[in-house]
Amino acid sequence: MARILFLAALVIVPTLSGVGQARGAEEYQIDPQHTSVTFKISHLGIAWVHGRFNEVEGNVKLDTDDPSNSTFEVRIPVSSIDTKVKKRDDHLRSADFFDVKKYPELTFKSTKVRRKEKGLEVTGDVTLHGVTKPLTFDLTGGEKAEFPDGVHRVGYSTSFVLKRSDFGMTTMLGPVGDEVHAEISFEAIRK
């Protein structure tokens, strides 16, 4: 009987010791105070108009051991657009462009995440102006920090190009460029 208990311990103990070694997915919430969503678009083909969205929220599930278990979700109230020109911002919020009363949010939800040499490749669905399109981009970073004490953070950055005509936003094509060059840098706080 003692020999059976000893053999059982040999099987069970290594299994239990492995518990806790793999961290699994950690859940984070995007920190809007340390997140920036900016863009630029061509005006008349001779200069760039720059802008930003002042509000952003979202959640991250991050599994550093197996990135395929990771997810990224972002929501941006498009009424928070800011190009530093009130008249232009009001026009961008109108039915000519974002139509914020009908389509209040720009959203992204990942469908696939994989490890790359310097970060992650994220594929998902972006919904803007009532249209959903696939989008793939590289996230660089992934560094972690604790600040202030007890607040655990992770940060990533990316850039990509969207065509506004793909989302049914065709007003003033020509004078205003079709390609929107976007940059996002975010910190997320572990829940």
VOGU-3710 file (C-alpha; in Angstrom, 3 decimals, decimal comma):
1> marilflaal> 0,000/0,000/0,000  2,838/2,394/0,835  4,392/1,682/-2,542  1,096/2,583/-4,312  0,870/5,871/-2,389  4,504/6,655/-3,262  3,875/5,988/-6,992  0,717/8,120/-6,879  2,727/10,957/-5,306  5,291/10,692/-8,116
11> vivptlsgvg> 2,489/11,221/-10,643  0,494/13,900/-8,775  3,239/16,138/-7,363  4,833/17,091/-10,721  1,361/17,845/-12,067  0,551/20,112/-9,132  3,934/21,820/-9,276  3,192/22,816/-12,868  0,059/24,628/-11,734  0,759/28,342/-11,577
21> qargaeeyqi> 3,836/28,222/-13,830  1,861/29,207/-16,913  0,406/32,621/-16,174  -2,489/32,493/-18,609  -4,320/35,577/-19,772  -4,299/38,783/-17,751  -7,115/41,307/-18,145  -6,407/45,008/-18,636  -8,431/48,153/-19,149  -7,172/50,878/-21,495
31> dpqhtsvtfk> -6,020/53,948/-19,569  -7,464/56,941/-21,490  -5,114/59,360/-19,697  -2,100/57,591/-21,218  -3,561/56,718/-24,602  -3,350/58,691/-27,816  -5,368/58,166/-31,011  -4,146/60,542/-33,711  -4,534/60,788/-37,467  -3,547/62,836/-40,492
41> ishlgiawvh> -5,234/63,282/-43,857  -4,160/65,084/-47,005  -5,705/68,457/-47,838  -5,568/69,433/-51,534  -2,569/67,134/-51,912  -0,299/69,886/-50,590  -0,446/69,614/-46,785  -1,619/67,402/-43,918  -4,444/68,129/-41,526  -3,792/66,493/-38,153
51> grfnevegnv> -6,353/65,485/-35,580  -7,078/63,242/-32,647  -9,876/61,564/-30,771  -9,972/62,802/-27,199  -11,913/59,833/-25,796  -11,052/56,144/-25,989  -11,900/53,094/-23,924  -11,365/49,400/-24,245  -10,210/46,117/-22,818  -7,250/43,847/-23,384
61> kldtddpsns> -6,856/40,204/-22,515  -3,141/39,476/-22,778  -1,607/36,004/-22,716  2,148/36,398/-23,152  2,666/32,616/-23,113  0,117/32,000/-25,887  -0,778/35,223/-27,764  -3,527/33,392/-29,680  -5,548/33,612/-26,433  -5,179/37,409/-26,377
71> tfevripvss> -7,928/39,847/-27,382  -8,121/43,599/-27,993  -11,312/45,675/-27,969  -11,409/49,450/-28,483  -14,319/51,919/-28,545  -13,884/55,531/-29,636  -16,748/58,039/-29,416  -16,333/59,799/-32,766  -17,884/62,968/-31,363  -14,576/63,422/-29,508
81> idtkvkkrdd> -12,802/64,280/-32,788  -10,524/67,294/-32,420  -8,638/69,035/-35,238  -8,383/72,320/-33,279  -10,840/74,011/-35,654  -14,384/74,012/-34,235  -16,108/74,673/-37,574  -14,257/71,771/-39,209  -14,899/69,466/-36,241  -18,621/70,256/-36,339
91> hlrsadffdv> -18,646/69,477/-40,069  -16,803/66,193/-39,465  -19,445/65,226/-36,867  -22,268/65,943/-39,361  -23,969/63,515/-41,763  -21,453/64,588/-44,448  -18,735/62,626/-42,655  -18,987/60,662/-39,368  -22,729/61,241/-38,788  -22,223/60,904/-35,019
101> kkypeltfks> -25,947/60,924/-34,224  -26,452/57,783/-36,296  -23,025/56,153/-35,788  -21,667/57,319/-32,414  -18,696/54,947/-32,115  -15,712/53,660/-34,004  -14,955/50,154/-32,703  -12,324/47,482/-33,150  -12,557/43,890/-31,965  -9,744/41,430/-32,585
111> tkvrrkekgl> -10,384/38,024/-34,114  -6,799/36,719/-34,235  -3,546/37,555/-32,439  -0,148/36,036/-33,148  3,394/36,657/-31,969  5,800/38,534/-34,232  9,487/39,259/-33,789  8,952/42,700/-32,234  5,447/42,389/-30,838  2,104/41,086/-32,014
121> evtgdvtlhg> 0,155/40,919/-35,254  -3,506/41,653/-34,586  -6,356/40,965/-37,008  -9,905/42,012/-36,345  -12,956/43,972/-37,399  -13,131/47,751/-37,431  -16,605/49,292/-37,554  -16,975/52,896/-38,651  -19,945/54,774/-40,089  -22,053/51,593/-39,955
131> vtkpltfdlt> -19,601/49,554/-42,054  -17,422/46,715/-40,758  -14,146/45,850/-42,490  -11,216/43,585/-41,591  -8,004/45,215/-40,403  -4,581/43,751/-39,624  -1,811/45,720/-37,927  1,358/45,171/-35,926  1,500/46,134/-32,270  4,989/46,955/-31,039
141> ggekaefpdg> 5,949/47,182/-27,419  4,463/44,973/-24,761  6,724/46,331/-22,051  5,303/46,323/-18,552  5,731/48,753/-15,674  4,359/49,261/-12,191  3,402/52,882/-11,517  2,353/54,004/-9,047  3,004/51,133/-6,632  0,497/48,357/-7,163
151> vhrvgystsf> -0,716/49,601/-10,567  0,495/47,227/-13,282  0,621/48,579/-16,833  1,414/47,336/-20,319  1,937/49,531/-23,387  1,729/49,106/-27,156  1,832/51,278/-30,280  0,684/50,838/-33,866  0,044/52,696/-37,089  -2,093/51,835/-40,091
161> vlkrsdfgmt> -3,966/53,385/-43,019  -7,727/53,262/-43,610  -9,568/54,439/-46,714  -12,567/56,482/-45,657  -14,366/55,579/-48,900  -14,332/51,927/-47,746  -16,626/53,061/-44,939  -19,002/55,086/-47,114  -17,439/58,448/-46,235  -17,084/59,957/-49,700
171> tmlgpvgdev> -17,890/63,628/-49,145  -15,232/65,936/-50,638  -13,070/63,120/-52,005  -10,337/64,837/-53,969  -9,864/68,026/-51,983  -9,760/65,865/-48,854  -7,707/62,685/-49,166  -9,159/59,196/-49,065  -6,379/57,645/-46,975  -6,433/58,321/-43,256
181> haeisfeair> -3,078/57,653/-41,578  -3,728/56,648/-37,969  -1,410/56,171/-34,990  -2,387/54,678/-31,656  -0,259/54,416/-28,548  -1,879/53,068/-25,417  -1,281/51,980/-21,871  -3,585/49,490/-20,227  -3,934/48,846/-16,500  -4,263/45,314/-15,167
191> k> -7,651/44,694/-13,549
//
